[in-house]
Amino acid sequence: MTLKDLLSNPDSHFILFGGKGGVGKTSSAACSALWAAENTDKSVLIVSTDPAHSLGDSLGLQLEPGTVTPVPGTAKLFALEISPSKAFKEAQEKMGGAGGLDMAMGGGMEGMNVPLLGDLGDLAGMSPPGADEAMAFGTVLEFLENSEYDLVIFDTAPTGHTLRLLSLPELLSSWIGKLITLRLKLGKLMGAFKNMFKRSKDKDDEADALESIERLKKSIEAAKGELQDPARTSFVIVMIAEDMAIYETERLLSALISYQIPSSHIVVNQIFPESLDCSFCKSRREFQLKHLVEIEDLYKDDFDVVKVPLFEKEIRKFDQLRRMARYVVEGEGGE
């Protein structure tokens, strides 16, 4: 199945683009999203989870973090840049502000030494590693669970961050599960004392906070199932023909296999064109062609490998994105 087939497939719902930094993930994701919006019946949302956002620049418009923006000049393309810090702040507000987690825990936690709670001591501070990113990803998944869009394309962060991103559903689900468990364990102990002084409104607030956590956990678990469904999801690896990029691709593939994320497409970007007058360009092309042989040997049997040339202009706005899509999506020869 080519990327064109994947984008056109009515069952495809999530497509993630990822790879080493600087290989052209955003351009590949943006040109694919534009192609799908202009050549299929699907409504398309492209989401950037990269903290160093460049999606707006690629599309040629200003995006407000956390706000879905219709892309001018199209009827069916929408863009969203996720701000981890903003998402974490909104999550805290939903939980009732700074004391929301304390309320979800059953309240009355002031002065308690959480590490003394034995096997639940790793919840000290009530904030998991990478909480802001986790909350951002959780917010995205919760939003997409009831998505009104036919196709959602992710422009992910560079490989190291993407690996952590892929682990977040498991991490967040596990951490929230422990949080709920601890809340239930403490509920009976604290309840007898708290109910003597607690107002009914406080009880309602407590129930709402716990319910919010449970809803988020279910949302993450459901979205994790979506991401592992080969009929609904595919991860497109973007790379360049260099040693380090091949190493990063192997690392990313190991993570995708570990997290059971389907992947069958590789975009090899920025290939130098043939040149008779530029000795540097000739040298770079020869260097890349050697690595292309290695890439073909490694991946051609299991992946649709697409080769994309290095363009003379920056890939920005519709004309350049459409030009790139002829290679990335339609498979026009890149050598």
C-alpha positions as CSV (number, residue, x, y, z in Angstrom):
1,M,0.0,0.0,0.0
2,T,1.4,3.4,-1.0
3,L,1.0,6.5,1.1
4,K,-1.6,7.7,-1.5
5,D,-3.6,4.5,-0.8
6,L,-3.2,5.0,2.9
7,L,-4.5,8.6,2.9
8,S,-7.4,7.6,0.6
9,N,-8.3,4.5,2.6
10,P,-11.7,5.2,4.3
11,D,-10.6,3.1,7.3
12,S,-7.4,5.2,8.0
13,H,-7.9,7.6,10.8
14,F,-4.6,8.3,12.5
15,I,-1.3,8.8,10.6
16,L,1.8,9.8,12.5
17,F,5.0,11.3,11.0
18,G,8.2,11.0,12.9
19,G,12.0,10.7,12.7
20,K,15.2,12.5,13.5
21,G,15.2,16.2,13.9
22,G,15.7,18.3,10.7
23,V,14.7,15.5,8.2
24,G,11.5,17.2,7.1
25,K,8.8,15.6,9.2
26,T,6.6,18.8,9.3
27,S,6.8,19.3,5.5
28,S,6.0,15.6,4.9
29,A,3.1,15.7,7.2
30,A,1.8,19.0,6.0
31,C,2.0,18.1,2.3
32,S,0.2,14.8,3.0
33,A,-2.5,16.6,4.9
34,L,-3.0,19.1,2.2
35,W,-3.1,16.4,-0.5
36,A,-5.7,14.4,1.5
37,A,-7.9,17.5,2.0
38,E,-7.7,18.4,-1.7
39,N,-7.9,14.9,-3.2
40,T,-10.2,12.8,-1.0
41,D,-13.6,13.3,0.6
42,K,-12.1,13.4,4.1
43,S,-12.0,16.3,6.5
44,V,-8.4,16.4,7.8
45,L,-6.9,17.7,11.0
46,I,-3.1,18.0,11.2
47,V,-1.8,18.2,14.8
48,S,1.7,19.3,15.8
49,T,3.0,17.7,19.1
50,D,6.5,19.1,18.6
51,P,7.3,21.8,21.3
52,A,9.3,23.7,18.6
53,H,6.3,24.2,16.4
54,S,6.9,24.9,12.7
55,L,3.5,23.7,11.4
56,G,2.1,27.2,11.1
57,D,5.2,28.3,9.1
58,S,4.9,25.4,6.8
59,L,1.2,26.1,6.1
60,G,1.9,29.9,5.8
61,L,-0.4,31.0,8.7
62,Q,-0.3,31.9,12.4
63,L,-1.7,29.3,14.7
64,E,-2.9,29.9,18.2
65,P,-1.6,27.1,20.5
66,G,-4.4,24.8,21.6
67,T,-6.9,26.2,19.1
68,V,-8.1,24.3,16.0
69,T,-7.7,26.7,13.0
70,P,-9.4,26.3,9.6
71,V,-6.6,26.5,7.0
72,P,-7.5,29.3,4.5
73,G,-7.8,28.3,0.9
74,T,-9.1,24.8,1.8
75,A,-12.5,23.6,2.8
76,K,-11.5,20.5,4.7
77,L,-8.1,21.1,6.3
78,F,-7.7,22.2,9.9
79,A,-4.5,22.7,12.0
80,L,-3.7,22.5,15.7
81,E,-0.5,23.1,17.6
82,I,-0.5,21.6,21.1
83,S,1.1,23.6,23.9
84,P,2.1,21.1,26.7
85,S,2.3,23.9,29.4
86,K,-1.1,25.3,28.4
87,A,-2.7,21.8,28.4
88,F,-1.2,21.0,31.8
89,K,-2.6,24.3,33.2
90,E,-6.0,23.5,31.8
91,A,-5.9,20.0,33.2
92,Q,-5.1,21.5,36.7
93,E,-8.0,23.9,36.4
94,K,-10.3,21.0,35.5
95,M,-9.1,19.2,38.6
96,G,-10.0,22.2,40.7
97,G,-6.7,24.2,40.7
98,A,-3.7,23.4,42.8
99,G,-5.7,21.4,45.3
100,G,-7.6,19.4,42.7
101,L,-5.4,16.3,42.9
102,D,-5.5,16.5,46.7
103,M,-9.3,16.5,46.4
104,A,-9.2,13.6,44.0
105,M,-7.1,11.8,46.6
106,G,-9.7,12.2,49.2
107,G,-8.6,15.4,50.7
108,G,-6.9,15.9,54.0
109,M,-3.5,15.1,52.6
110,E,-1.8,18.2,54.1
111,G,1.3,17.2,56.0
112,M,1.0,13.6,55.1
113,N,4.3,11.9,54.1
114,V,3.2,10.0,50.9
115,P,6.4,7.9,50.8
116,L,5.3,6.3,54.0
117,L,2.4,4.7,52.1
118,G,4.6,1.7,51.2
119,D,4.1,0.5,47.6
120,L,2.5,3.7,46.6
121,G,5.5,5.8,47.7
122,D,6.4,6.6,44.0
123,L,3.5,9.0,43.9
124,A,5.3,11.5,46.1
125,G,4.5,14.9,44.9
126,M,1.5,13.7,42.9
127,S,3.2,14.6,39.7
128,P,4.6,12.0,37.3
129,P,7.7,12.5,35.1
130,G,7.0,14.7,32.2
131,A,3.6,15.6,33.6
132,D,3.1,18.6,31.2
133,E,3.8,16.4,28.1
134,A,1.6,13.6,29.5
135,M,-1.3,16.0,30.1
136,A,-0.8,17.5,26.6
137,F,-0.9,14.0,25.0
138,G,-3.8,13.0,27.2
139,T,-5.7,16.1,26.1
140,V,-5.1,15.3,22.4
141,L,-6.3,11.8,22.8
142,E,-9.4,12.8,24.8
143,F,-10.1,15.4,22.0
144,L,-9.6,12.8,19.3
145,E,-11.7,10.2,20.9
146,N,-14.8,12.1,19.8
147,S,-13.1,13.6,16.7
148,E,-15.3,15.1,14.1
149,Y,-12.5,14.7,11.5
150,D,-12.2,11.7,9.2
151,L,-8.3,11.8,9.2
152,V,-6.0,13.0,11.9
153,I,-2.3,13.5,10.9
154,F,0.3,14.0,13.7
155,D,3.5,15.9,13.1
156,T,5.5,14.5,16.0
157,A,8.7,15.8,17.8
158,P,12.2,14.5,17.0
159,T,12.9,10.8,17.6
160,G,13.9,11.0,21.3
161,H,10.7,13.0,22.2
162,T,8.6,10.8,20.0
163,L,9.8,7.7,21.9
164,R,8.6,9.3,25.1
165,L,5.4,10.4,23.4
166,L,4.7,6.8,22.4
167,S,5.2,5.6,26.0
168,L,2.9,8.3,27.5
169,P,-0.4,6.4,27.1
170,E,1.1,3.5,29.1
171,L,2.8,5.8,31.6
172,L,-0.2,8.0,32.1
173,S,-2.6,5.1,32.3
174,S,-0.4,3.4,34.9
175,W,0.0,6.6,36.9
176,I,-3.6,7.5,36.9
177,G,-4.5,3.9,37.8
178,K,-2.2,4.2,40.9
179,L,-3.8,7.5,41.7
180,I,-7.3,6.0,41.7
181,T,-6.1,3.0,43.7
182,L,-4.5,5.2,46.3
183,R,-7.7,7.4,46.4
184,L,-9.8,4.3,47.1
185,K,-7.4,2.9,49.7
186,L,-7.5,6.2,51.6
187,G,-11.2,6.8,51.0
188,K,-12.4,4.7,53.9
189,L,-9.6,5.8,56.3
190,M,-10.1,9.5,55.7
191,G,-13.9,9.4,55.0
192,A,-14.9,8.8,58.6
193,F,-13.0,11.9,59.8
194,K,-13.8,14.1,56.8
195,N,-17.5,13.5,56.7
196,M,-17.8,14.9,60.2
197,F,-16.8,18.3,58.9
198,K,-17.3,18.2,55.2
199,R,-20.0,20.2,53.4
200,S,-22.1,18.4,50.8
201,K,-20.7,20.7,48.1
202,D,-17.2,19.5,48.9
203,K,-18.4,15.9,48.5
204,D,-19.7,16.7,45.1
205,D,-16.4,18.4,44.1
206,E,-14.5,15.3,45.3
207,A,-16.7,13.0,43.2
208,D,-16.3,15.3,40.2
209,A,-12.5,15.3,40.5
210,L,-12.3,11.5,40.8
211,E,-14.7,11.1,37.9
212,S,-12.6,13.3,35.8
213,I,-9.5,11.2,36.4
214,E,-11.4,8.0,35.7
215,R,-12.7,9.4,32.4
216,L,-9.2,10.5,31.4
217,K,-7.9,7.0,32.1
218,K,-10.6,5.4,30.0
219,S,-10.0,7.9,27.2
220,I,-6.3,7.1,27.1
221,E,-6.8,3.3,27.2
222,A,-9.3,3.6,24.3
223,A,-7.0,5.8,22.3
224,K,-4.1,3.4,22.9
225,G,-6.2,0.7,21.3
226,E,-6.8,3.0,18.3
227,L,-3.1,3.7,17.9
228,Q,-2.4,0.0,17.8
229,D,-5.0,-0.9,15.3
230,P,-3.3,-1.4,11.8
231,A,-6.6,-0.8,10.1
232,R,-6.9,2.7,11.7
233,T,-3.4,3.8,12.4
234,S,0.0,4.0,10.6
235,F,3.3,5.6,11.6
236,V,5.3,7.1,8.7
237,I,9.0,7.3,9.3
238,V,10.8,10.3,7.7
239,M,14.6,10.0,7.4
240,I,17.6,11.2,5.3
241,A,20.3,9.0,3.7
242,E,22.9,9.3,6.4
243,D,24.4,7.0,9.0
244,M,22.9,8.8,12.0
245,A,19.4,8.9,10.4
246,I,19.6,5.1,9.8
247,Y,20.5,4.6,13.5
248,E,17.7,6.8,14.6
249,T,15.3,5.0,12.3
250,E,16.3,1.6,13.8
251,R,15.8,3.0,17.3
252,L,12.4,4.4,16.4
253,L,11.3,1.1,14.7
254,S,12.3,-0.8,17.9
255,A,10.0,1.5,19.9
256,L,7.1,1.2,17.4
257,I,7.4,-2.6,17.6
258,S,7.5,-2.5,21.4
259,Y,4.4,-0.3,21.6
260,Q,2.7,-2.2,18.8
261,I,2.3,0.9,16.6
262,P,1.8,-0.2,12.9
263,S,4.3,1.2,10.5
264,S,4.8,0.4,6.8
265,H,6.0,3.6,5.1
266,I,9.4,5.3,5.0
267,V,10.1,8.7,3.4
268,V,13.8,9.2,2.5
269,N,14.0,13.0,2.1
270,Q,16.5,15.6,0.8
271,I,18.2,13.5,-1.8
272,F,20.6,15.6,-3.9
273,P,19.7,15.7,-7.6
274,E,22.2,14.9,-10.3
275,S,24.5,17.7,-11.1
276,L,27.2,18.1,-13.7
277,D,28.5,21.5,-12.6
278,C,28.6,21.2,-8.8
279,S,31.4,19.0,-7.4
280,F,30.0,19.4,-3.9
281,C,26.5,18.3,-5.0
282,K,28.0,15.4,-6.9
283,S,30.0,14.3,-3.8
284,R,26.9,14.6,-1.6
285,R,24.8,12.6,-4.0
286,E,27.3,9.8,-4.2
287,F,27.5,9.7,-0.4
288,Q,23.7,9.5,-0.2
289,L,23.4,6.8,-2.9
290,K,25.6,4.5,-0.9
291,H,23.3,4.9,2.1
292,L,20.2,4.5,-0.1
293,V,21.5,1.0,-1.0
294,E,21.7,0.2,2.7
295,I,18.2,1.6,3.3
296,E,16.8,-0.4,0.4
297,D,18.4,-3.6,1.8
298,L,17.1,-3.0,5.3
299,Y,13.5,-1.9,4.5
300,K,12.3,-2.6,1.0
301,D,10.8,-6.0,1.8
302,D,8.6,-4.7,4.7
303,F,8.1,-1.0,3.9
304,D,7.0,1.3,1.0
305,V,10.1,3.4,0.6
306,V,9.6,6.7,-1.1
307,K,12.5,8.9,-2.2
308,V,12.1,12.7,-2.2
309,P,14.6,15.2,-3.7
310,L,16.2,18.1,-2.0
311,F,14.3,21.2,-3.3
312,E,15.9,24.5,-4.2
313,K,13.4,26.4,-2.2
314,E,12.0,26.1,1.4
315,I,8.9,24.0,1.5
316,R,6.3,26.6,2.6
317,K,2.7,27.4,1.6
318,F,0.5,25.5,-0.8
319,D,2.5,25.6,-4.1
320,Q,5.6,24.1,-2.5
321,L,3.6,21.6,-0.4
322,R,1.7,20.4,-3.5
323,R,5.1,20.0,-5.3
324,M,6.5,17.9,-2.4
325,A,3.3,15.8,-2.3
326,R,3.9,14.6,-5.8
327,Y,6.9,12.7,-4.4
328,V,5.8,11.9,-0.8
329,V,2.2,10.9,-1.6
330,E,2.1,10.1,-5.3
331,G,5.5,8.4,-5.5
332,E,7.1,10.4,-8.2
333,G,10.7,9.3,-8.7
334,G,13.1,11.0,-6.2
335,E,16.4,9.9,-7.8
